[in-house]
Each structure stands twice: as C-alpha cells, then as structure tokens.
Amino acid sequence: MNSERKALQLRYQRIRNLGLSEPLRKTGFGRRGGRFVRWIGDDLCHVVWPYRGKVTLPGQSSFTVDCHVFVAATWKVYPEYVLSVQRQLGHTIKVRVSQICDDRGDKWWDLRSDDSPARDDEIIADLRERVHRCVLPWLGQFRSVRDIGDYLAAPERGPGRARFGYREIVQCPSDLRSAAIAYFAAGEFGLARQMVELAERTVNIPVSAEMNADLRARLEKLIAEKAGSASGSST
C-alpha cells in the first residue's frame, strides 16, 4: 500500500470510528468485522454497514452506509445457508442511508488526497447527524419479528420494500416470502401461510414459483415439527 492510499485508509477509519462507531455503540451496537451489529434478543438483528466501493481511483476513495434488519429464523428455514449467512449476516430488509434520509440520488462520501483539513470533520458531523435523525429511528421501529412481517406485508411504498403500481397485488414476491419467515418466527403461522399465498398470486415467473413452493414446504415442515413438540410436552 503506497503512502497516499494508506493516508486515505487512516482517514476513512477515523471517520468511521467517530462518525458511526461512537454514536452506535452508545445504543448497544458492537463491531463485527466492518459492520456494526445490535441483536434484539435471539430473534432479530440490526446491522449498520459502511460500504466502500471496490473501484478506486488514485488519490480517491468513496463509501456509503447501508442499514439491514435480519430475522434469525432464516437460518432455521434455510439451514444449508447457515455458514454463509452467519458470515455475512444477510438481510431480511436492506436500505441505503440515502433512502431513509430522503436524499436525492444515492449518497456516497468521497475522500480525496487534496481535501482540506476540515473535510473529514464535516463528514463526521454529517454521519453523526444522520445516525441520530434517520438510522436509529428507522431501525428502532423493528423491535420484534412481527414488526418486520407487518412492514414487509404493507401495501404502501417504503424504504427496503419494492412495490408494483400496476396490478392488484402490489407487494414484491421476495418481500412476501421474507414476511412469511418473520411471521413464522413470531408464531403467526396463519399469517405466514397468507404471505406465501400472496406471493404465489403475484408474477408468474418460474423461478419465483419454485421459490414459493419451496418455502411453503419448508414452513409446513417446521410448523408440523413445532406442533409435534408442543403436543409431546403437554403429555
């Protein structure tokens, strides 16, 4: 690493630590690799991920910030993905900070080797303000897995959920599948089944149809196992 790139790296680390790490740690987040993670019980996880673009120019570096909410029951529904998901902590809902801060366009912060000394402090102040005004309130609405199911099942537009405006069922099939997993985790099996049924009535794409059928089979198996465990413990 040449001296110019090393200087940019050190600047980025200072900005990340002061602009994100400090305010997030005060609200229960911890570091996990390059991400900041806060578990709500054992069921769901809030993730703030400062993401750096892979393409860099000489004397320049850029980064943005993503916010994820993850339902741990995903590991139970798809056990074959446990290792990769645990490593990356996946997402049930994913938004870019610009989406929840109402920026116009995709927000990235640029660092250049010829920046003035005050540039880093301006970015730090901007990040801290966004954490308190946007990031924490947006993540704070998800205190239970039921909250996640309700958010993804809602027909209104919102950050992190796709919407179609030209048909009866406006929800995106992938959002409905994620809502089904969240409702399953909440013990709302009827709602979980309803979400799969809605997903099955959306776009008739073979890949989506296969994923819907696969999820239905997995959920029914897990629901039956839970019912068997409950009846066994009551005898």
Steps between C-alpha positions, in 0.01 A plus 500: 500500500652831394508801730208673327268201533612441858416861588153461349450175692593664829266790429215262420556303822493819707180616328335160552601486865390852591204533263346155543665288767472748787128586465402141416686342792307726738179330384617140534679432171824307488757451225499187289764532234415811303140507622322627808255246646227516765300188588146535635473183702582192296244569229612801300804710430559862398805557279667823389754440227736769371573374152799602288487472124737250344601735218738765625687770314849621589474746787128434552278272708121488549260338742130481577292354785243219483252400772379139531246319714547122523262231629695217662229246408638520147773265624234251613303519175810474282753304709720435198581871491592535867876529455488758222221699665671500839817621336326783318199542733275525193194721500123472512464873433777709344506875443762757416527791739401738220163322475408568862652850506308610187809587299466555132692218340743253652711663771875430507771683691818568303848530646776653290864546579473875437206556740524787745566406867140588589349255250519195729336683790214606270441136401516385863241760601277401208517131589427558867202719413364233265545228760287688752245647258451208260683175572408437863130599461464287187659192658316569825163424344605133480491376857353158424479259209128580478594861425707380204215288364257792527742735327567272204133403463375860485379613155640853531836596357788521744877468524619144455187360344420493130153593376318454170237756408338325207331192646270390779771355725767769522743324734819345365509117527841505673367744762198277557723196545709692753180610678394135515824407676460790743142399584611138542765618746230693687284187526241652265468195279175609337654828390811316379281284276311808376826662391600193300155493341533865399845433357354215298240737349754755383714490185491155344875460454630140518787585735269687738242220486769248593618715790142542626435126489831426668432749780148366554636145537771610742262702716238225513765253613623735774146583611420128525816445704401779738151355534647157574736641761216690666275194518786286628583741781136516611467124554 
